[in-house]
Amino acid sequence: MQRFSFLVMLCASLGIARADVLINFEDLPNANIADFCGGGGQNVGNFYAGQGVANIGNDVFGLNSACGQTGYPASSGDITLFSEDDFATIQFTSSVSSVSVEYVALDPIILTAYDSMGNQLATTGGCMMPGIGCANTDGTTGSDSLLSVSADDIAYVTLGNTGLADEFAFDDLSFSPQQASTVPEPRAWPVLLFMMAGLGLWKLRASRKLT
């Protein structure tokens, strides 16, 4: 039990493991629901900054069950996000290494990742052309499909169509915080050495008890 606790402390101190973040938008307040659904019609903006998403928008609003959203259904729960622009930009508070999202789009759609300097890192989709997600709604009846992208040092992604209609919705945004280097930074070495010494002392005491 003591050895297990030591390993947990070691991993935590070096920042080795970080869990994925999933945002399903179910906690979006009525102020950010589209006005044609009876909401306040405010952009989602930085509402999820505390969960690692610095900004979503512009012109991105929530859709709820009051919209009768059979054409743009939520992937889970009752709320999905709807964009009135050709592209929605999703900015993160710190670098991430992967992003996935469920989408419903009237026309083919694409997910593209960029670094903080605006350099394109990766693009992805799942339609007939590489990097393109197929349309999956006729505006009346639709179903969700998954897009995902992976790269080092993703600062933001854009989700949008290929220059046709600008109507699409997205839900269940998931992303992985950038993993720390597997080699401890210089300031982490004293902590690592201290913990290794502690483990050695614990083993020495255990061996003396057995003799």
N, C-alpha and C positions, 0 to 999 in steps of 0.2 A: 504493500500500500504506500509506504514511504517512497519507494523507487518510482512508482507511478506518479505521485504528486510532484516529485522532482522533475520528471520529464514534462509534465504539463507546464510547470513554471518555466522550464527552459524554452519550450516552444513559444510561450506567451512573450517572454522577454525578447526573443529574437524576431518576433513577428513573422513566423514561418507560415502559419496557416490562416487563411481568411475565407469566410463563407460567402457564397454568392448572395446577392440581394435580389429579392423579387418584390415588385410593386404591382399590385393588381388594381389600384385606383378605387377600391371600394370605400376608402375613407375620404374621398374627394367631397368637399362641402358643397352645398347647393349654390353658393356664390359662383363656383366654377363650372356649374352645369350650363349647357347652352340655353339661351333665352327661349328658343322655340320648344324647349322641353320643360319650361316653367322655372328655369334657374336664373342666376344673376348674369350670366353671359360674360364672366371675366375669364381671361386667359389663365391657364393652369400655372404658367410662369414658374416661380421658385417654390411652389408649395411643398415639393419633395426634397428641398435642399438638405433637410436633416437626415434624409436617407441616402444621400449621395448624388442627387440629381440637381444640379445648379439651376437649370432652366429648361422648360419645355415650351416651345412656341416658335413663332407668334401665331395667333389665331387658332389655338388649340383649346377645345372645350370638352367637357364631359357629356356623354349621352347616358341617360338612364332609362328605366323601363317605361317612364311616362312618354318617351319618344315613339314607342312602338317600333323599336329598332330591328325589325326582322331583316332589313337589308344590310345592317351593320351590327350584327350581334356581338355581345361581349364574349370573350373566350372563357371567362369564369366570372361568377357573380352577376351583378346587374349593370355595372358601370364600365364603359369603354371610353376612349378619347377619340375625338373627331377633329380632323384638320380641315380648315377652309383654304389653306395655301397649297401650292404645288409640293412643297417640302416642309416637313417639320424637323427642327433641329433640337436634339436632345443633348444637353451639355452636362458633364459630370463634374463634381466638386474636386475630384482627384482622378488620376489616370486609372483606367480599367483595361482588362486584357480580353474581355469578350462581352458581347451584347447580343441578346435575342429578344424578339418581340413577336406577338401574334398580330396578324393584320387582316383587314377586310378591305379590298380595293376594287373600284369600278374599272380600273385599267391596270396594266402591268406596273409593278412597283419595285423599288430598289432600296437597299440598306447599305450605306457607305460610311466607313469609319475614317476619322481624321485625327492627326496629332494636334498639339497646342499651336503649332505654326501654320496650320491649315493644309498640311501635306496629306494627300490621300494615302491611307494605309491598306485598306482592303474594301472589297465590295462583294455582295452576295445576293443570291436569289434562288429561285427554283423553277423557272419557267423554261421555255424552249431555248432562250438565249442565256448564256452564262451571266450570272449576276442579276437576273431579273426574276421577280416573283410574279406568278400569273394572276390575272384578275380572278376574283372569286365571289363576286356579287353582281347582280343586275340592277341593284338599287332597291329591289323589293325583297329578294331572298338571297342571303349570303351565308358563308361559312368561313371560319378562321383558318389561317395557314401560318406556318412558322418561318421566320427569317432569322438568321444568326450570322455573326461575323466575329472573327478573332484576330488580334494583332497586339503587339506590345505598344504601350503608351497611348491608348485611345483617349483623347480629350473630349470628343463629341462625335455623334453620328447624325446623319441625315436620313430621314425616311420619306420617300415620296415617289410620285409617278414619273413616267418617262416622257412627259410633255403633253399628255392628253388631258383627261378630266382631272380635277384636283380634289376629288372626293374619296377619302379613305379614313379608316378608323384603325386604332391599334390598342392592344391590351396586354397584360401580363409581361411587363418590361422586366427583364432579368439581366444582371451584369455581374462580372467578377472583378473585384478590386485588384489592381496590379499587385502581383506577388512580390514580396521583398526578395532581394538577392539571397540565394542559398548560402553564399559566403558571408559571414557576419561582417558588418562594418567595423572599422577600427574601434569605435567607442563601445562596441558590443563585446569585444574580446575580454576585457576585465570581468564582466559579468559571467561570461562563459567559463573562464578559468576559475573564478570563485565557486561556481556551482560544481565544476568537475572536482575541485578540491573537497567540497562538501560530500560528494558522492564517494570519494576515496576514503574519507574519514568514516563514513557510515559503513563501508565494506570492512574496514579494519576492525571497527567495534563489533560487527557481526561475527567476524571470524574468531575473535577472542572469546566471545560467548560460547562458541561451539567447542573450543578447546578446553 
